[in-house]
């Protein structure tokens, strides 16, 4: 007391509560804004500042021994206004608990989408092997039809004594174009990310699930790189017919699944039971420092509403004084 802020275990609980408030509000804002981490950080910071101002500020006003009439007004503003600002701050936190209540459904959808992304590479390897096989069969046909179609044989680049070796080199070149080291690197990076995502999927992991835009960009990037690999053609490949480039539903299905999560992340609902319980608990814990703080001994208030009563003051009763040049002794009254 006497303007000394009383530090106690209540402050430790309030500090731990602010940490919980920070992370829960950050996750809530992230889901609410569909992965806008900058806005989430800003919203979290404002929430922390306002909570500290109202809850710790109320304790400071209670401990103050100067300008007490002004301080009691601010103390009332902080205490009676704290439920309002707390409810406003709970909007993002309540939204997180709404998302959390759908955890199993969200994780299932996310896992399915990630597996569709994995299928993207399986489809590409099947496509590449099929295209290589088709190319080899076309080259064999051209070699076998040399006598009846020598023009196509020459267009394919074959020489009489080297046709078999040339065919093998052409097939291997196409294989290296489609399944190059660049493809191996892309697949390894994507597979590692998919494996980690598959194991770490949870609504608590906002940096994974909340970053839907980055996930969609990654899926689109993988698909576009695979398509670019497939655009490479051998100079004589069209002699066997039109070259079919890579197409897969894997990325489209994965992106459709991720898009379905956005509705779950951004749709606000009535607070869940978990959100209500969480709110009550942290509100009480944030009030601990104020409740444990003793009021300053100079304060004329016994509490935030009532003044002290029963104290004696001395007043001079001058009602019987008369105007004269003779000194008159006033009557004193004890109240």
C-alpha positions as a Python dict, from the first residue, in 0.01 Angstrom:
ca = {
    (1, 'X'): (0, 0, 0),
    (2, 'X'): (89, 374, 10),
    (3, 'X'): (154, 388, -363),
    (4, 'X'): (357, 70, -364),
    (5, 'X'): (217, -178, -613),
    (6, 'X'): (179, -506, -437),
    (7, 'X'): (353, -779, -635),
    (8, 'X'): (232, -1127, -556),
    (9, 'X'): (151, -1464, -705),
    (10, 'X'): (-153, -1288, -848),
    (11, 'X'): (78, -1102, -1085),
    (12, 'X'): (240, -1427, -1190),
    (13, 'X'): (-102, -1569, -1277),
    (14, 'X'): (-195, -1249, -1459),
    (15, 'X'): (131, -1259, -1654),
    (16, 'X'): (75, -1623, -1754),
    (17, 'X'): (-281, -1531, -1847),
    (18, 'X'): (-154, -1254, -2076),
    (19, 'X'): (71, -1506, -2250),
    (20, 'X'): (-231, -1731, -2308),
    (21, 'X'): (-438, -1432, -2422),
    (22, 'X'): (-162, -1332, -2665),
    (23, 'X'): (-137, -1668, -2837),
    (24, 'X'): (-508, -1747, -2840),
    (25, 'X'): (-597, -1402, -2976),
    (26, 'X'): (-318, -1429, -3235),
    (27, 'X'): (-455, -1763, -3355),
    (28, 'X'): (-810, -1628, -3355),
    (29, 'X'): (-715, -1325, -3564),
    (30, 'X'): (-511, -1543, -3800),
    (31, 'X'): (-802, -1778, -3868),
    (32, 'X'): (-1049, -1491, -3887),
    (33, 'X'): (-842, -1309, -4151),
    (34, 'X'): (-750, -1626, -4341),
    (35, 'X'): (-382, -1621, -4259),
    (36, 'X'): (-303, -1249, -4233),
    (37, 'X'): (-20, -1280, -3979),
    (38, 'X'): (59, -906, -3979),
    (39, 'X'): (-298, -815, -3887),
    (40, 'X'): (-300, -1095, -3628),
    (41, 'X'): (15, -956, -3463),
    (42, 'X'): (-135, -606, -3462),
    (43, 'X'): (-464, -731, -3316),
    (44, 'X'): (-281, -933, -3052),
    (45, 'X'): (-72, -629, -2954),
    (46, 'X'): (-376, -402, -2920),
    (47, 'X'): (-555, -665, -2710),
    (48, 'X'): (-258, -698, -2473),
    (49, 'X'): (-217, -321, -2438),
    (50, 'X'): (-585, -261, -2361),
    (51, 'X'): (-599, -547, -2111),
    (52, 'X'): (-285, -422, -1932),
    (53, 'X'): (-424, -67, -1928),
    (54, 'X'): (-756, -166, -1774),
    (55, 'X'): (-654, -443, -1535),
    (56, 'X'): (-310, -326, -1419),
    (57, 'X'): (-417, 37, -1450),
    (58, 'X'): (-700, -29, -1204),
    (59, 'X'): (-447, -164, -955),
    (60, 'X'): (-231, 148, -993),
    (61, 'X'): (-528, 376, -931),
    (62, 'X'): (-621, 176, -621),
    (63, 'X'): (-270, 204, -477),
    (64, 'X'): (-234, 578, -544),
    (65, 'X'): (-236, 827, -257),
    (66, 'X'): (-241, 1152, -460),
    (67, 'X'): (-523, 1320, -647),
    (68, 'X'): (-749, 1054, -508),
    (69, 'X'): (-1075, 1201, -636),
    (70, 'X'): (-940, 1181, -990),
    (71, 'X'): (-785, 841, -935),
    (72, 'X'): (-1107, 690, -799),
    (73, 'X'): (-1285, 806, -1117),
    (74, 'X'): (-1026, 632, -1334),
    (75, 'X'): (-1039, 327, -1111),
    (76, 'X'): (-1414, 307, -1165),
    (77, 'X'): (-1370, 353, -1540),
    (78, 'X'): (-1116, 72, -1552),
    (79, 'X'): (-1310, -172, -1332),
    (80, 'X'): (-1660, -108, -1465),
    (81, 'X'): (-1531, -80, -1820),
    (82, 'X'): (-1319, -396, -1800),
    (83, 'X'): (-1607, -635, -1882),
    (84, 'X'): (-1683, -435, -2199),
    (85, 'X'): (-1325, -428, -2327),
    (86, 'X'): (-1280, -790, -2222),
    (87, 'X'): (-1582, -902, -2425),
    (88, 'X'): (-1446, -705, -2723),
    (89, 'X'): (-1108, -872, -2679),
    (90, 'X'): (-1275, -1211, -2656),
    (91, 'X'): (-1406, -1188, -3015),
    (92, 'X'): (-1084, -1325, -3164),
    (93, 'X'): (-1027, -1571, -2879),
    (94, 'X'): (-1384, -1700, -2902),
    (95, 'X'): (-1335, -1748, -3275),
    (96, 'X'): (-1031, -1965, -3212),
    (97, 'X'): (-1236, -2191, -2986),
    (98, 'X'): (-1499, -2210, -3261),
    (99, 'X'): (-1232, -2330, -3502),
    (100, 'X'): (-1094, -2560, -3236),
    (101, 'X'): (-1435, -2723, -3190),
    (102, 'X'): (-1411, -2838, -3556),
    (103, 'X'): (-1059, -2975, -3515),
    (104, 'X'): (-1127, -3333, -3628),
    (105, 'X'): (-1317, -3228, -3939),
    (106, 'X'): (-1059, -2964, -4030),
    (107, 'X'): (-762, -3196, -3980),
    (108, 'X'): (-933, -3468, -4183),
    (109, 'X'): (-999, -3230, -4473),
    (110, 'X'): (-646, -3094, -4455),
    (111, 'X'): (-492, -3442, -4449),
    (112, 'X'): (-699, -3548, -4750),
    (113, 'X'): (-588, -3239, -4938),
    (114, 'X'): (-225, -3303, -4854),
    (115, 'X'): (-254, -3662, -4974),
    (116, 'X'): (-402, -3530, -5299),
    (117, 'X'): (-87, -3320, -5332),
    (118, 'X'): (119, -3634, -5281),
    (119, 'X'): (-84, -3799, -5558),
    (120, 'X'): (29, -3519, -5787),
    (121, 'X'): (379, -3665, -5801),
    (122, 'X'): (255, -4021, -5836),
    (123, 'X'): (44, -3913, -6133),
    (124, 'X'): (340, -3735, -6290),
    (125, 'X'): (567, -4037, -6263),
    (126, 'X'): (298, -4256, -6418),
    (127, 'X'): (254, -4000, -6695),
    (128, 'X'): (631, -3982, -6757),
    (129, 'X'): (677, -4358, -6770),
    (130, 'X'): (380, -4393, -7005),
    (131, 'X'): (511, -4120, -7233),
    (132, 'X'): (861, -4271, -7239),
    (133, 'X'): (715, -4611, -7323),
    (134, 'X'): (501, -4461, -7601),
    (135, 'X'): (803, -4279, -7742),
    (136, 'X'): (1012, -4595, -7740),
    (137, 'X'): (736, -4791, -7913),
    (138, 'X'): (705, -4523, -8180),
    (139, 'X'): (1079, -4528, -8243),
    (140, 'X'): (1074, -4907, -8273),
    (141, 'X'): (788, -4880, -8520),
    (142, 'X'): (980, -4626, -8729),
    (143, 'X'): (1287, -4850, -8732),
    (144, 'X'): (1081, -5156, -8826),
    (145, 'X'): (905, -4960, -9105),
    (146, 'X'): (1231, -4834, -9250),
    (147, 'X'): (1182, -5020, -9575),
    (148, 'X'): (827, -4896, -9633),
    (149, 'X'): (870, -4546, -9491),
    (150, 'X'): (1235, -4437, -9528),
    (151, 'X'): (1141, -4069, -9519),
    (152, 'X'): (1007, -4090, -9163),
    (153, 'X'): (1314, -4299, -9073),
    (154, 'X'): (1540, -4017, -9187),
    (155, 'X'): (1328, -3748, -9022),
    (156, 'X'): (1364, -3933, -8695),
    (157, 'X'): (1742, -3890, -8727),
    (158, 'X'): (1834, -4254, -8761),
    (159, 'X'): (2142, -4377, -8941),
    (160, 'X'): (2152, -4731, -9077),
    (161, 'X'): (2432, -4866, -8862),
    (162, 'X'): (2346, -4672, -8545),
    (163, 'X'): (1967, -4691, -8524),
    (164, 'X'): (1951, -4910, -8212),
    (165, 'X'): (2204, -4705, -8018),
    (166, 'X'): (2041, -4383, -8133),
    (167, 'X'): (1702, -4508, -8023),
    (168, 'X'): (1832, -4593, -7676),
    (169, 'X'): (1999, -4253, -7646),
    (170, 'X'): (1681, -4074, -7753),
    (171, 'X'): (1471, -4264, -7501),
    (172, 'X'): (1721, -4192, -7224),
    (173, 'X'): (1729, -3824, -7316),
    (174, 'X'): (1353, -3801, -7285),
    (175, 'X'): (1371, -3981, -6953),
    (176, 'X'): (1627, -3728, -6825),
    (177, 'X'): (1408, -3442, -6944),
    (178, 'X'): (1096, -3569, -6772),
    (179, 'X'): (1251, -3725, -6461),
    (180, 'X'): (1553, -3504, -6421),
    (181, 'X'): (1748, -3415, -6109),
    (182, 'X'): (1532, -3104, -6087),
    (183, 'X'): (1227, -3326, -6061),
    (184, 'X'): (1392, -3536, -5789),
    (185, 'X'): (1474, -3221, -5591),
    (186, 'X'): (1120, -3089, -5625),
    (187, 'X'): (968, -3420, -5521),
    (188, 'X'): (1200, -3453, -5219),
    (189, 'X'): (1125, -3102, -5096),
    (190, 'X'): (752, -3147, -5145),
    (191, 'X'): (749, -3491, -4985),
    (192, 'X'): (935, -3363, -4678),
    (193, 'X'): (689, -3076, -4642),
    (194, 'X'): (391, -3309, -4689),
    (195, 'X'): (524, -3556, -4431),
    (196, 'X'): (574, -3280, -4174),
    (197, 'X'): (234, -3129, -4247),
    (198, 'X'): (66, -3467, -4218),
    (199, 'X'): (212, -3519, -3871),
    (200, 'X'): (172, -3163, -3742),
    (201, 'X'): (-183, -3089, -3855),
    (202, 'X'): (-381, -2941, -3567),
    (203, 'X'): (-585, -2629, -3510),
    (204, 'X'): (-326, -2537, -3246),
    (205, 'X'): (-66, -2520, -3524),
    (206, 'X'): (-184, -2192, -3674),
    (207, 'X'): (139, -2146, -3870),
    (208, 'X'): (48, -2457, -4072),
    (209, 'X'): (-330, -2463, -4102),
    (210, 'X'): (-379, -2089, -4088),
    (211, 'X'): (-146, -2019, -4380),
    (212, 'X'): (-383, -2142, -4650),
    (213, 'X'): (-260, -1891, -4907),
    (214, 'X'): (97, -2016, -4886),
    (215, 'X'): (-22, -2378, -4907),
    (216, 'X'): (-223, -2303, -5221),
    (217, 'X'): (72, -2119, -5374),
    (218, 'X'): (296, -2419, -5301),
    (219, 'X'): (49, -2660, -5462),
    (220, 'X'): (13, -2442, -5769),
    (221, 'X'): (389, -2402, -5792),
    (222, 'X'): (447, -2778, -5778),
    (223, 'X'): (187, -2843, -6045),
    (224, 'X'): (324, -2570, -6274),
    (225, 'X'): (679, -2701, -6244),
    (226, 'X'): (564, -3052, -6334),
    (227, 'X'): (377, -2915, -6634),
    (228, 'X'): (689, -2727, -6741),
    (229, 'X'): (887, -3050, -6724),
    (230, 'X'): (629, -3217, -6948),
    (231, 'X'): (641, -2937, -7208),
    (232, 'X'): (990, -3047, -7311),
    (233, 'X'): (966, -3257, -7626),
    (234, 'X'): (1214, -3450, -7835),
    (235, 'X'): (1257, -3312, -8186),
    (236, 'X'): (1122, -3632, -8341),
    (237, 'X'): (861, -3710, -8077),
    (238, 'X'): (568, -3573, -8278),
    (239, 'X'): (640, -3819, -8558),
    (240, 'X'): (450, -4073, -8353),
    (241, 'X'): (152, -3841, -8303),
    (242, 'X'): (56, -3547, -8083),
    (243, 'X'): (245, -3527, -7753),
    (244, 'X'): (12, -3516, -7455),
    (245, 'X'): (131, -3289, -7176),
    (246, 'X'): (86, -3356, -6807),
    (247, 'X'): (-254, -3304, -6646),
    (248, 'X'): (-357, -3413, -6298),
    (249, 'X'): (-653, -3366, -6070),
    (250, 'X'): (-431, -3400, -5766),
    (251, 'X'): (-351, -3030, -5726),
    (252, 'X'): (-706, -2923, -5812),
    (253, 'X'): (-851, -3159, -5553),
    (254, 'X'): (-598, -3044, -5296),
    (255, 'X'): (-675, -2677, -5359),
    (256, 'X'): (-1049, -2745, -5346),
    (257, 'X'): (-998, -2908, -5006),
    (258, 'X'): (-793, -2614, -4880),
    (259, 'X'): (-1059, -2371, -5006),
    (260, 'X'): (-1323, -2558, -4809),
    (261, 'X'): (-1119, -2495, -4494),
    (262, 'X'): (-1136, -2119, -4546),
    (263, 'X'): (-1510, -2119, -4473),
    (264, 'X'): (-1444, -2301, -4146),
    (265, 'X'): (-1168, -2056, -4054),
    (266, 'X'): (-1349, -1732, -4132),
    (267, 'X'): (-1710, -1803, -4027),
    (268, 'X'): (-1790, -1666, -3682),
    (269, 'X'): (-2038, -1847, -3461),
    (270, 'X'): (-2189, -1817, -3115),
    (271, 'X'): (-1920, -1876, -2848),
    (272, 'X'): (-1866, -2238, -2759),
    (273, 'X'): (-1876, -2368, -2402),
    (274, 'X'): (-1496, -2390, -2406),
    (275, 'X'): (-1474, -2022, -2506),
    (276, 'X'): (-1711, -1916, -2227),
    (277, 'X'): (-1522, -2113, -1962),
    (278, 'X'): (-1189, -1986, -2093),
    (279, 'X'): (-1317, -1628, -2083),
    (280, 'X'): (-1444, -1651, -1726),
    (281, 'X'): (-1120, -1805, -1602),
    (282, 'X'): (-886, -1553, -1763),
    (283, 'X'): (-1106, -1259, -1659),
    (284, 'X'): (-1079, -1367, -1297),
    (285, 'X'): (-705, -1423, -1327),
    (286, 'X'): (-652, -1079, -1479),
    (287, 'X'): (-837, -925, -1184),
    (288, 'X'): (-613, -1091, -925),
    (289, 'X'): (-355, -808, -902),
    (290, 'X'): (-633, -553, -844),
    (291, 'X'): (-810, -767, -584),
    (292, 'X'): (-488, -835, -392),
    (293, 'X'): (-381, -469, -393),
    (294, 'X'): (-451, -283, -65),
    (295, 'X'): (-604, 61, -96),
    (296, 'X'): (-384, 358, 5),
    (297, 'X'): (-425, 457, 372),
    (298, 'X'): (-486, 820, 276),
    (299, 'X'): (-779, 727, 59),
    (300, 'X'): (-1116, 851, 181),
    (301, 'X'): (-1279, 548, 18),
    (302, 'X'): (-1322, 211, 180),
    (303, 'X'): (-1382, 59, -164),
    (304, 'X'): (-1441, 166, -520),
    (305, 'X'): (-1790, 298, -435),
    (306, 'X'): (-1817, 385, -65),
    (307, 'X'): (-1644, 661, 132),
    (308, 'X'): (-1517, 615, 485),
    (309, 'X'): (-1771, 689, 757),
    (310, 'X'): (-1752, 756, 1132),
    (311, 'X'): (-1455, 995, 1120),
    (312, 'X'): (-1469, 1317, 1330),
    (313, 'X'): (-1405, 1658, 1186),
    (314, 'X'): (-1402, 1997, 1360),
    (315, 'X'): (-1603, 2285, 1219),
    (316, 'X'): (-1642, 2643, 1346),
    (317, 'X'): (-2001, 2757, 1402),
    (318, 'X'): (-2008, 3129, 1332),
    (319, 'X'): (-2384, 3159, 1312),
    (320, 'X'): (-2398, 3351, 1639),
    (321, 'X'): (-2122, 3594, 1557),
    (322, 'X'): (-2223, 3961, 1551),
    (323, 'X'): (-2066, 4249, 1372),
    (324, 'X'): (-1891, 4460, 1635),
    (325, 'X'): (-1557, 4595, 1723),
    (326, 'X'): (-1555, 4371, 2027),
    (327, 'X'): (-1379, 4048, 1970),
    (328, 'X'): (-1624, 3764, 1977),
    (329, 'X'): (-1526, 3411, 2050),
    (330, 'X'): (-1688, 3166, 1812),
    (331, 'X'): (-1867, 2861, 1928),
    (332, 'X'): (-1706, 2534, 1833),
    (333, 'X'): (-1914, 2238, 1741),
    (334, 'X'): (-1789, 1879, 1731),
    (335, 'X'): (-1940, 1660, 1465),
}
